């Protein structure tokens, strides 16, 4: 029986890697992103959405519900980062980082819940948040710590499998925006995707440190 996946942020590095990996393994995949031109030729159902806009998220889910009713693997892979000390952080930048990494996860989760299969597994893209509490990363660190608390509450409320994926360095466009040099021993989006699918198949839950 074909499994269904719904990936928010499939136009980003990790999200797109996960979509490709699942499609290659015979899954039916719904991809959601703001830059849908990046998803051309990928396959599956492609939906455009602006994650900071509740109406856009709701509209996307309505469109998805016409095609898929039982989502087995749900993933939130949207993220953004900026580096600025608190004294110089613009409020719009703070909001943008929180919208991408945390507020959007709330919206996507809330509207997606009716689509989830009974045994669905939800994955949230996090970070090793305790290592992110560095000068300049207040917004990103706060958002990633928040996603772990949010995911735990979602697990308790829904009684579904919920995992926060906490990769170290991953070679994606997001890393290029960070103030750090990509280390030699970094992960690829495909590495992360393979680990997510492995966790789904093995019935794992909780944080996945990569």
N, C-alpha and C positions, 0 to 999 in steps of 0.2 A: 504494500500500500504506500502510495507516494506521501511523503511528509511535506508540510507547509511551513515556510519561514517568512517572517516579516522583519525587515531590517530598516531601521531608521538611521539615516546618515550613510546610505550605501554609496553616496558620491564622494565619500572620504576614503582615505587609504585603508584603514582597517575594515570599515564597512564594505567597501568594494571587494576587498580580499575575501571576506566572509561570504559575500554573495557568490563570487566565482567558485569558491570551494564547495559550497552547498549545491550549486547547479551542476558542477562536475560529478557530484555524488548522487545525482538523481532527484534532488529536492525540487519542489515548486517554490519559487522565491518571489516575494513581493518586495521591491526596493523603493524606498522613499528618500528623496533628497531635494535640496534647493536647486542644485545644478544638474538637472536631469540630462543635459547634453553629455555629461561624463558617463552616463549609463547606456548610451546608445550602443547597440550590438551586444550588450551583456546577456540579454534574454530575460524572460520572466516579465511580470507586470511592473511597470515603472510609474510611480506617482510623484508628482511635485508637491512640496509643502514647505512653508516657512515655519520653523519650529517655535519661533517666538510669538506667533499669531494663533490664538486659540481657535478662531474660525477656520483658518487654513488647516490646522491639524484635524479638526472635526470633519471638515470636508474631505480630507484625504482618507480618513477612516471610513467614512460613508462610501466612498468609491471602492475601497478595498473590500468592504463587506458585501459588495455585489459579486465579488469573484471568489472570496475565501471566507469560510465560516469557522474553521478549526485550525488555528495557528499553533503548531507544535513547538517551534523555536522562535522566540521573539527577542530582538536585540536592539539596544539603543547605543549607537556608535557615533553619535554626534559629539563634537568637542571643539573647543577653541582655547587659546591661551594668549596672554599678554604679559609683559614684564614691566612693572613700574612700581616704585615705592608708594606706600599708602599716601604719603604727603603730596604726591604728584598724580595719583590715579584719578582720571576723569570718571565722573559718574556714569557716563555712557559706556565707557570701556568696562567698568565693573559690571554693569547690567548685561552687557553683551556676553561676557564670560559666564555669568550666572545663568543667563538664558540658554546658552548652548549646552552647558554641562549639567545643569541641575533643573531649572524651571522647565525646560523642554522635555526632560525625562518625565517630570510629573504630568505634563499635558499628554505626551504620547502614551504613557501608561494608563492614565484615566480613561482616555477615549478608546484605547485598544482592548480593555478588559473584556468586553462582550465578545471579542473575536477569538479569545484564547481557548484552546482545547483543554479538556479537564486535566490532562497530564502535561500541560505546557511548561516549558522551561524558559524563564526570562533571564537575559544577560544584559548587564549594564557595563559600559566601558568606564572603568575607573582608572586609578593610578595607585602606586604605592604611596598613599597620601601622607604618611608620616615622613617620607623623604622629600615631600614637596613644600614643606613649611620653611621656605627660604626667602631671603629678602627679594622683593619684587614680585613674588608669586602669591600675594594675598588672595586675590580673586580665584585663581585656579585652585589653590590649596583648600580654600573654603568650600568651593563647589565639589571637589572630589571627596572631601571628608563628608560633605552633606549627602552625596549619592550613596555612600555606604550606609548611613543611617536610614535614608529613604528606602533603600532596597531591603533592609532588614524588616522595616515595618510592612512593606508590600508582601514580603514572604509570610509574615504572621497573619496579615489580613486575608490574603488569598489562599493560604496553605498550598501554594505551588512551589516548585523548585525555583529559586532565585539565586543568581550568581553575580558577583561583581568581579569583572576581569581586571586584574591589576598587573599590566605588563610593565616591564622596565623600558628601556629605550627601544622604540620601534621606528624604522625608517619610513616616515610618512611626511607629507607636507606640513602637518602640525608640528612635528619636531623641528622643522626648519624655522618656525616662528619662535621657538623657545630660546632662552639665553645660553643654552648648553651646547657643547659640541657633541655630535653623535659618537658614542663610544664604538670601539672596534667590534666588541661582542654585542651587537644589537640584534633585535628580532626583525623579521620581515612581517608584513601583514598576513602572508600565507601561514607563517608560524603560529600567529595568534588565532587565525581561522581554524587551523587544524586542531588546536587545543580546545577551542570552544566546541567543535563537533565531537571531539573525544569526550568532553565533560558531559555533553548531552547524552551520548550513547551509553556512557557508564553510569548515568543517573547521579552524577555528583551534584553538590549544592554548596553554597557558601562561597567565600572568596577564592578566586583562582589567581595565585601569584605566579607570574611567568618570568 
